[in-house]
């Protein structure tokens, strides 16, 4: 996640060395339940790249926002479109955007 002044947005950096383009989805979840999402094509190559969501106005503290990045094989390509990686931002206990106020689960990855 990135914050500048009164704006907040999600950002993920990646390097795709699979040899095939991947579908990437990046979401920013706000404390009021609203979210913004970007879809990016993660082209193959060893060069670092990034995907970002649009910027939104902060509503409260930045720690109340969470971000989620998901990378999957393209359904129309050689892959079946299955999820390859999911990673989420960390939140401090009691400071997350969950309705219970218990925070969000720690950084997680699925392959």
C-alpha positions as CSV (number, residue, x, y, z in Angstrom):
1,X,0.0,0.0,0.0
2,X,1.1,3.5,-0.7
3,X,0.0,6.8,1.0
4,X,0.7,10.3,-0.2
5,X,-1.0,13.2,1.5
6,X,-4.7,12.4,1.7
7,X,-4.5,9.7,-1.0
8,X,-4.1,5.9,-0.6
9,X,-3.6,3.2,-3.2
10,X,-2.4,-0.4,-3.6
11,X,0.8,-1.2,-5.4
12,X,2.5,-4.5,-6.1
13,X,5.9,-5.0,-7.7
14,X,6.6,-8.3,-9.5
15,X,9.0,-10.1,-11.9
16,X,7.4,-12.7,-14.1
17,X,10.0,-15.3,-15.1
18,X,7.4,-18.0,-16.0
19,X,7.9,-17.4,-19.8
20,X,4.2,-16.6,-20.2
21,X,2.1,-13.6,-19.4
22,X,0.0,-13.8,-16.2
23,X,-3.2,-12.1,-15.2
24,X,-2.9,-9.9,-12.1
25,X,-5.6,-8.4,-10.0
26,X,-4.9,-5.9,-7.3
27,X,-7.5,-4.7,-4.8
28,X,-7.6,-2.0,-2.1
29,X,-10.2,-2.5,0.6
30,X,-11.3,0.5,2.6
31,X,-12.6,0.7,6.2
32,X,-16.2,1.4,4.9
33,X,-16.4,-1.8,2.9
34,X,-15.7,-0.1,-0.5
35,X,-12.9,-1.3,-2.7
36,X,-11.1,-0.4,-5.9
37,X,-9.6,-3.0,-8.2
38,X,-7.1,-3.0,-11.1
39,X,-6.4,-5.7,-13.5
40,X,-2.9,-5.9,-15.1
41,X,-1.2,-8.2,-17.5
42,X,2.1,-9.3,-16.0
43,X,4.2,-9.7,-19.1
44,X,6.9,-12.3,-19.0
45,X,10.5,-11.1,-18.5
46,X,13.1,-10.6,-15.8
47,X,12.6,-6.8,-15.5
48,X,10.8,-5.5,-12.4
49,X,7.3,-4.1,-13.1
50,X,4.4,-2.8,-11.0
51,X,0.6,-2.8,-10.9
52,X,-1.4,-0.1,-9.1
53,X,-5.0,0.7,-8.2
54,X,-6.4,4.1,-8.7
55,X,-5.9,6.5,-5.8
56,X,-8.7,7.1,-3.4
57,X,-9.1,9.7,-0.6
58,X,-8.2,8.5,2.9
59,X,-11.1,7.9,5.2
60,X,-9.5,7.6,8.6
61,X,-6.1,6.1,9.3
62,X,-4.1,4.3,6.5
63,X,-3.7,1.3,8.8
64,X,-7.4,0.6,8.3
65,X,-6.9,-0.2,4.6
66,X,-5.8,-3.5,3.2
67,X,-4.5,-4.6,-0.2
68,X,-4.6,-8.0,-1.9
69,X,-2.7,-9.1,-5.0
70,X,-3.5,-12.2,-7.0
71,X,-1.6,-13.7,-9.9
72,X,-3.1,-16.4,-12.2
73,X,-2.4,-18.1,-15.5
74,X,-4.3,-16.7,-18.4
75,X,-7.4,-18.9,-19.1
76,X,-7.0,-18.6,-22.9
77,X,-3.3,-19.5,-22.8
78,X,-1.4,-22.7,-22.0
79,X,-2.6,-22.4,-18.4
80,X,-6.0,-23.2,-17.1
81,X,-6.4,-19.8,-15.4
82,X,-5.7,-21.2,-12.0
83,X,-4.5,-19.1,-9.1
84,X,-0.7,-19.1,-8.7
85,X,-0.2,-16.6,-5.9
86,X,-2.2,-14.5,-3.5
87,X,-0.6,-12.1,-1.1
88,X,-2.2,-9.6,1.3
89,X,-1.1,-6.7,3.4
90,X,-0.6,-7.0,7.1
91,X,-2.7,-5.1,9.6
92,X,-2.0,-4.4,13.3
93,X,-4.2,-6.3,15.7
94,X,-7.3,-4.3,16.4
95,X,-6.5,-1.8,13.6
96,X,-7.7,-3.7,10.5
97,X,-10.8,-3.0,8.5
98,X,-12.7,-6.1,9.5
99,X,-16.1,-5.4,11.0
100,X,-15.1,-7.2,14.3
101,X,-12.1,-4.8,14.7
102,X,-9.9,-7.9,15.2
103,X,-7.6,-6.9,12.3
104,X,-6.8,-8.9,9.3
105,X,-4.8,-12.2,8.9
106,X,-1.1,-11.8,8.4
107,X,0.6,-11.9,5.0
108,X,-0.5,-15.0,3.2
109,X,0.5,-16.8,0.0
110,X,-1.2,-19.6,-1.9
111,X,0.3,-21.5,-4.8
